[in-house]
Amino acid sequence: MSRRTETIPADYFEDKYRSDIDPWRFRSSDYEREKYRSTIGALGRQRFDEALEVGCSIGVLSAQLARHCVALTAIDASSTAIAAARAAAPANVSFAVATLPQDFPPGCFDLIVLSEVLYYFSQADLLRVAQRCVEALRPEGEIIQCHWLGETDYPLTGRDASDQFATAVATRLPVRTVVRDEIYRLERLSAR
């Protein structure tokens, strides 16, 4: 399988969601349900003031994260996905269409969640996203990253995306807790 080298463009995701509002079966897949449970279980604490979810899709994980956040900003490159997410959103979630790294939302966050998104970026854009996350993270904040470990034609594998991101933020977030490393890698990155 030939691997792409450039960041996957926003229209790739828009086309996916226009063809099928749940193209990865976020609402019905046993894999996704188990991954969401593990992601919530990986949180370093039970409550966060301001959180950011990158690549929120149709908002399935967003609804679960919202239970642990005073306010959650959830972003995705697809306006179709964001419209679906808004339709079932808890009151403490605000959704926005954004393409990273250029459209990184303003604010300071004590939780940033990157679930199955980093492998869509080129290596250079992944490093820019990492820098923006570090700049937006409060001193006591943490980052949760989760990536499928199967083969794709995306710019990076799940393992490479996780490793490169963790290395890029290591000066600020030196503690890397691998919660799971089978089928998908789930990690919490924190200062302590």
Buried (B, 14 or more C-beta within 10 A) or exposed (E): EEEBEEBBEBEEBBEBBBEEBBBBEBEEBEEBEEBBEBBBEBBBEEEBBBBBBBBBBBBBBBBBBBEBBEBBBBBBBBBBBBBBBBEEBBEEBEBBBBBBBEEBBEEEBBBBBBBBBBBBBBBEBBBBBBBBBBEBBBEEBBBBBBBBBEEBEBBBBBBBBBBBBBEBBBEBBEEBEEBBEEEBBBBBBBEE
